[in-house]
Amino acid sequence: MLRPLFLLLLLVFSLSVRAAYFPLQSQCDGLKQLPVGTMTGSCLGLLADNSMEINFRKPRKALELKGTAQILVTDMGGWSPYRGILWLLSFESTNYSKLLSAKPLLERLNLPHDIKLGNDGFIYLGEAHQIQRFKLSKSHITEQQTIINDLPFTAEGYRHPLTNFVFLKNNDLLINVGSASDNCDLSSKKSECKEASWVGLRRYHYNKATNLWSPEFDQFATGLRNSIALTVHDSGTILQAENSSDLKDADEPYEEINIVKEGGFYGWPYCLNRRFNPEFREDGCSHPNYQEPWSLMPPHTAPLDMIYYNSDYFPALKGQLLISWHGYRVVGNRLVSYKVDEQGLPLLTEKPTFNRDPIPPATQFTQHEFNPKGGSSSDAQHQEVISHWNHVKGLRPEGAPVGLLQLSDGSLLIVDDKNKALLRLAKGEAYKSRSEKHEVRKISGFNYSGQSKELLLQQCSACHTELVSAPGVLLNPENGWLRKENGITVLERQLTFGVMPPTGKLKEEGISIILKAVK
């Protein structure tokens, strides 16, 4: 009896969601151009978002169906299990300038994230607890089956449940198993981490005769907190970009680029940066199998995908490593590239630098040298492919790039989960900052003043700078922290169940003050 009402509410919700981006009047290779800074000779266009009658909730990665004008998109549906969707987007042509339809192919998925095409023609889809595969015939799923079904996942309190995977040269599967916690809750009273023995990467061996993988797995590598960014170079080099622990310090820890080797231990949760041991942690940097990072990346950039670019479309990027920086702090929200050697390893230099976004009322970007705790003799210097992607009131939201996909023509598709959009980096004239006016969403439904404002600024603004510059972007009932999931607001769930802030759950008194500000 309740299903018609639920469908009606879902329709109302989908129609009420506003687009996060404000396109310009200019075009970017057939798409509406966005006011985002890009490298010379390129522009960023809006390929798809919820202004096009889609109901994206939290899109993560995409797969182009070559030879068609269709793209598959994984949508987590939020952080609650079994609300995910696999979308099939159909376009008029392969320049993707006109969306014809958006169809849910699979629903009630468990936090779907990664999607890849296998050498066997199957499409492989990673959920929090399993990997399944299938084929498409006339936009319908066929030959669907589960191939891996023993991934560790518990619905409550699991911090890094998303499944990412790569196929090795012999077709073995290497699968991410993220940590259930941030830093294993280490303290002066708890120095041992039982998680450390199984957090990292699993290898499942391929059987060519059956085109299946052994149900048994090897623990290929440990000490990797969350391998959402993972790739294999043509030479066989396996690279991982590490999301390090959420220390409260805005300048620490640095993120890592690791060369993954069988049997290697990569430090989590005992050893950060290259050889930095935070308080209350045993000396994991002296572990007999410890592998020091190949390179560090700036702190809190949150790398969420990495690919090797191999097209002539962007000559300046050919052969380089691309990494999406999803982080909400002032050095995140970027797409960067690294020049690499013949093994696919980023080139090292003695004094790399990085840029920080301005925090209003400041307007200037600033440059800083690497200065990690534990020291470093050399690290890789990145180049900014998409750079000016910080929030600017009335102009653009803060970018949140996740999935990267090289399209058939060599242009780049970028999935932005926070702003519920698919973006395309193409050839064109780069956007240059200029004065533009757009409607700015005001705060509704929250009393952002007094103690509630003070607590949010103290606990959350280091990661969510919008609380300083544009709090209405986060504190809104449509697609922000005030929207309800399973009967409670996202804000209440984040505070009550200890998901945020990363430094630990607020005291009950503080939680009460914040929640009472909800109108």
C-alpha positions, 0 to 999 in steps of 0.5 A, a space after each residue: 500500500 505504501 509503494 505508490 506514496 514512496 514512488 510519488 515522494 521519490 518523483 517529487 524529490 528528483 524534480 526538486 533537486 537543483 543543479 549544483 553547477 552554473 554553466 556559462 553561455 559558451 560551449 566546450 566541444 558541444 557541451 555547456 562550459 563550466 566556470 572552472 580553471 583548466 590547463 591551457 587548450 582545454 575546457 570543462 563541460 557539463 555532460 550530465 547532472 540532475 538538471 537533465 531529469 536524472 536522480 543521481 544521489 552519489 555517482 562514483 565511477 563510469 564505463 563507456 560502452 564502446 561502439 554505442 552512445 551509452 555510458 554506465 554510471 555507478 551510484 552509491 545512493 548515499 552511505 546506507 547499504 542497498 540503496 545504490 543504482 547502476 545507471 544506463 545513460 543513452 545519448 544521441 551520439 558519441 559526442 555526448 552533447 544530448 542526453 536521451 534517457 537515464 535508465 536504472 539497470 540495477 537497483 538496491 545495490 550495496 554501495 556500488 563503486 568500481 565498474 570495469 570491462 573485462 577481457 572476456 567481454 563481461 562488465 564487472 561491478 564492485 559492491 561492498 560485499 561482492 563483485 558481480 559480472 554481466 553482459 548487456 544485450 539491447 540495454 538489458 542485463 544478461 548472464 549475470 553472476 556473482 564471482 567474488 562473495 566474501 568481501 568483509 562488510 558490516 552495515 554499521 560502523 565500517 569506515 571504508 567499505 567500498 570495493 575497488 579492483 584491478 585485473 593483473 597481467 595474468 588476469 588475477 584480481 587484486 581487490 581493495 579491502 579498506 579499514 573498518 576504522 580511521 586509525 584502529 582507535 589507537 591510544 595510550 591504552 591500545 597499541 595493537 591493531 588486529 585490523 592491520 593483518 587483513 586491511 590492504 589488498 587481496 589477490 584472487 587467482 584466475 582459472 583460465 579453463 573456467 573463466 572464474 577466480 579461486 574462492 580462496 585468496 592471498 593477502 597480497 599487501 597490508 598496511 594500506 588504509 583504503 586503496 580506492 585509487 589503484 592502477 596497473 601500468 603496461 610494464 606491470 607496475 602496480 600503483 596505489 594512492 593512499 588516503 592517510 589517517 584523518 589527523 586533525 592537523 590541516 598540514 598532516 599527514 601527507 597522502 602517499 603513492 605506493 608501489 605495491 609489491 607482494 608481501 609488502 607492509 605499507 604502514 597503516 596505522 602505525 607509520 605515516 608519511 615516509 617514516 613518521 610515528 604519531 603519538 601512541 603508535 608503535 614503530 611500524 616504520 621498522 616493520 621488516 616488510 615495510 615499504 616506504 612510499 614512492 612519493 608523497 602527495 600534499 596533505 588531505 588531498 584524498 586521491 580517489 582514482 588514478 589512470 594512465 592517459 594514453 591518447 594523442 587527444 591531449 598531447 601534453 598528457 600522453 603517457 602521464 599518470 592522472 589522479 583525482 583529488 577529492 579532498 574538501 580541504 584547501 589542497 583538494 578539489 583538483 585533477 593532477 598529472 604526473 610525468 612518469 618513467 618507463 615503469 610508470 613511476 612518477 618522476 621525483 624532484 628535490 623540492 616539489 610544491 603545491 597550491 592552496 585554495 584561498 579561504 574567504 575573504 582571501 582571494 589569492 591561491 598560494 604556493 607551498 613547499 612539501 614539508 612532511 613530518 618524518 622528512 623526505 629527500 625527494 617526491 614527485 611534482 604534479 601539474 594541475 590539469 583542473 585547478 581553480 575548482 574551489 567554491 566561489 559564491 554564485 559562480 561554482 561549487 567546490 569540485 569533488 572528482 572521483 572516477 576518471 575515464 578516458 573516452 574513446 575520442 581521448 577526452 576525459 570523463 570525470 565523475 563528481 559525486 558531491 555535485 551529482 554530475 558527469 563532467 568532460 574535459 575536452 579541447 577548447 579555450 580555458 575558462 578565465 575568471 571574470 565577474 558573473 552573477 547567478 542565483 545563490 541558494 540561501 540557508 533554509 531549515 537551520 539556525 546557523 548562529 551562536 553555539 551551533 555555528 561555533 561548534 560546526 566551525 570548530 569541528 568541521 570547517 577544516 574539511 568543509 570550508 563551505 561552512 566559512 564561505 557558503 554554509 547554505 551549500 551544505 546546510 540545506 534539506 534538498 541535497 545537503 546535510 539536512 536531507 533525510 535518509 531512513 527517517 533522520 537527517 544526514 547531519 544527525 547520522 554523521 554526528 550520532 554514529 561517529 562518522 564525523 568529525 574524523 577526530 571523534 564523536 562530539 559530546 552529547 551536549 554538543 550534538 544536542 546544540 547542533 541538532 536543536 538548530 535544525 528548524 
